[in-house]
Amino acid sequence: MPLLLTCLTALAATLAFSPVSAHGGAHTEAAGWSSWLFDPAVAIILAIAAALYLGGLGRMLSRPAGRWPVSKWRVVSFACALGVIWLALLSPIDAFAEKLFSVHMAQHLLLVLVAAPLIAVSNAQLVYLWLLPLRARRWIGRAIAGIPGVKLAAHANATAWVVCAAFVASLWFWHAPATYDWALANKWGHASEHLVLLATSTAFWRVVVTSGERRLSPGMMILMVSLVGIQGSFLAALIAFAPRPLYAAYAANSIDDQALGGVLMCIPASFLYLGSTIWALSRMLNGEKLRAAR
């Protein structure tokens, strides 16, 4: 995860100095089903992220061990995450997102509700660390652990709620009309929007998938996911039922396009939050059964 986010940061810098914005100029003219791999910078960064991951995985597998050091399903999860990011940012979805608000919302959903959870469960950071020698890995671990407050924050409930607040704040900030229109018109803006949404949502889902192991209990996780789901539904309702276009970039479109975007923002997220709640409840029940058996 850290390396992927570093790659996306590099993407923002690349877009800032590129002659054509990801959402302007030639992109408007090229928008259509032929707009695959429009931005080579994104493709290169994803390729580098995949290559480094394979390098770390190769070093892990080179050890004389009888089983995979990282679960195969986690490897598949990370590969799927890169594929989803590629689909969201390099396929015709990105081209049509400039024209249709609903497609732009679908693009955000791919990053926040699909790619981010896949990265969160993949434990990719452990694979990337294996690119470094053992001594370097130990030095990094000691350096991070030596930072004041890190050990406490790693297991504190408050940290999980801070991560949750950052995710919620990023959703509201980037979907406010002023910042949304600015991001569409600015080279840095759109890259930063995608980077922040992916980073904060990945951190949030990481808290969710590790609940019960550290920080949050499954019960507290259910409360957190429920609160996030409620605010997300409220934001989606504000967009879907707005009586006029909220975003200048799509003002010429039918109001139905905006309403559809709000519906898309609400329904898939609700199913994912519900699934997370059911998963947490099952963990709680299984834990109770184990305690009763003991």
N, C-alpha and C positions, 0 to 999 in steps of 0.2 A: 504493500500500500504506500509507504513513504516514497518509493521510487516512482510509482505511477503518478503520484501527486506532483513530484518534482518534474516529471515529464510534461504534465499538463501546465505547470508553471512556465516551462520552457516554451510550450505552445503559445501561451499568452504573449511572451516576448517576441516570438516569431511573427505572430499576427500583427503586433504593434509596428513592426518594421517592414511588413510585406507591402508591396505596392497596391494590392487589391484587398480590401477588407473581406472578411468571411461573409459579411452581409451588406454588400454594396457593390456598385459598379458592375463588373462583368458577371457577378453572381446573379444579379437580377435578370440579366439577359439569358444566362445559361440555365435558369431554373427549369427543371423538368425531369422526366424519367431517365434522361441521359446524363444526369449530373452525379455520376459515381466518381469517387476519389477526386473530388474537385480541389480539395486542399491537401497538397502533398505533405505539408508540415505535420498534419495530424497522423497521416499514414506512417510517416517516418518515426514519429514518437511512439506510436503503438507498436511498430515493428521492433524498436529498440527495447521497449518494455517487455515484449514477448521474448526477444533474444536473451536478454539478461535473466529473465525468469527461467528459461530453458537451461542457461548456463549454471544457475544456482541449483536447479533440479538435477542436472547431470552430475554435479559434484556430490550432492546428497546420495544419489543412486550409486555412485562409485564406491561408497563405503562397503566393506564386507558385512552386509547385514542380510538377514533372511526375509525381511519385509520392507515395504516402502516406508521411508522415514516420514513421509507426509501422505495422508490418505489420498487415494486416487480420485475420490469424488471432490476433494478440495482442489486438485489440479484441474479437473474438468470445470469446476466453478470459476476459477480464475480465467481459463481459456474462454468460457462463455461470457464473462464480464468484458474482456477485451473485444469479443465479437459484438456485444451489444453496444459498446462505446463506438466501435467502428460503424455499426448500423445507424446509430443516432447522429453521428457527426460527419460521416462520409458518404452516406447513401442519399438518394433523392429526398429523403425525409428532411435533410438540412436545407435543401433547395426550396421545397414547398413550405417549410416553416417560415420563410420570409414572407410568403404570400398569405398563409392561412394561420390564424391564431390557434385553431384547434390542433393543427399539425405541430405547431411549436410546443403546445402543451404535451402532446404525445412524445415529442423529443425529450422534454424534461422528465416525463414519467419513465422513459427508458433509462435515463441516467439515475434518477432518484429511487425508483422502485424495483429496478431490475439489476442494473450494473452495480449499484452500491451494495445491496445485500449479498450479491455474489462475491464481491471483493471482501466483504466483511467476514464471510464464512470460509474464505479460501486460505487464510493465514499466509498470504503471499509474502508478508514481511519476513517471515522465517526463511523462506526459500531465497529471497534476495540476500539475506545476511550470509548465506553460505557461499556467496561469491567472494567473500573476504576470508583471509586466513583465520585460524582459530584464535591466534593472539589478538588480531584486530577485533574480532567479535567480542572477546572477553573485555578488551579495553573499552569498546563502545558500551557494553553492558554496565561496566563499573562507572563510566563517565555519566551515563544517564541516571543510574541509581544514586550517584553522588550529588545530583542537583537537589537543593533543598525543597522538600515538599513532594518530590516525585513519588516516593514510596507510599506516602499517605494518600496522595491523589489517586494512585493506581487502585486502591481498594476502598475509597470513600464514596458513599452514596452521593455526596454533593457533586462529585465530578461527573457522574452520570447525568445529573439534572442540568449541569452546566452545558454538557454536550447536547442534551435535548433542547435546551433554550437556544443554543447556537443554530441548530437545525431549523427550529421554528422561525427564528429571526431571519435566517437567510431566505426562507420561503416567502415571508411577508415583504422583505426588503426588495427582492428581485421581481416580485409580482406587483409591486406598487407601480402605478402608471408612469410616474416620472422616471424611476430607475429602469423600468422595463423599456421605455422608449429610448432612453439614453444608451442602454446596452445594445439595442438593435442598430443604433446609428454610430456606435463607437467601436473602433478596432479592439481596444483593450476591453471594452465593456462586455462584449458578448463572450469572449474567452474567459474573462473573470467570472461572469455569471455561471457558465458551465463548470468552471473549476470549483467555485465556492459551493454550488449545489451538490456536486459530486463528493467533495471533501466532507462537508457537514453531514450529508446523508449517510456516507460510509461510516463516519464516526458514530452516528446514532445507531445504525444497524449493528455495528460492532458491540455496542453496549447491550443491545437486545439479545444478540446471539450468545453473548458470554454471561448473561444473567444466570444467577445460581452458582456460577464459578467464582465470580468476584463482583464487587460493587453491589449490584442489585439482586434481591431475591426475586423469584418468579412472580410473587404477588406484587411487588413494587414495579416490576416490569409491566405487568398488566395495567396498572394505574398509569404509568408513563405512556404506554402505547395508546391507551384510551384517550388521554388528554391530547396527545398529538393528533389522533384521529378526529377529535371534536374540532380542534382549531382548523385542521385541514379542510373539513367539511364546511366550516363557516367561511373560510376564504374562498372555497369553490362556489358556495352559494352567492357570495357577493359578486363574483364574476359572472356566474350563470344568469342571475336574475337582475343584473344591472339594466336599467331602462335605456341606456345609451352606450355607445362604444367607449371603453375605458382607455384604450391604447391608440394613440395617434397613428401608429404604423399600420393599423388595421381598420382605420375609421371608414374607409371606403367599402369594406366588406359588409355583408349582411349581419345583423345583430345575432342571427342564428349561429354564425361561426363562433362568436364569443360565448354564446350559451353552450354550444357543444364542447368548447374547451373547458368550461367550468364543470360540465358533467363528467368529462374524461378525467379531470383532476380529482373528482370525488369518488367515483365508483371503483376503479382499480385499486386505489389506495385503501378504501374501506375493506375490500376483500383481503388485502395483504395484512392490514392491522388486525382484522378478525382472525386470520390464520395464525398470526403471532400470538394472539390471546389464547386461542385453542391449544397451541403448542405449549404455552406456559402453564395452562391449566393441567394438561396431561402430565407435565413434569412434576407439578405439585402433587397430583394424585398418586403418581408412581412413587414419589418420595414418601408420601404418607403410608403407602402399602409396605415399602421397605422397612420403615420405622416400626410399623405394626408387626411385621414378621420377625423383626429382631427382638 
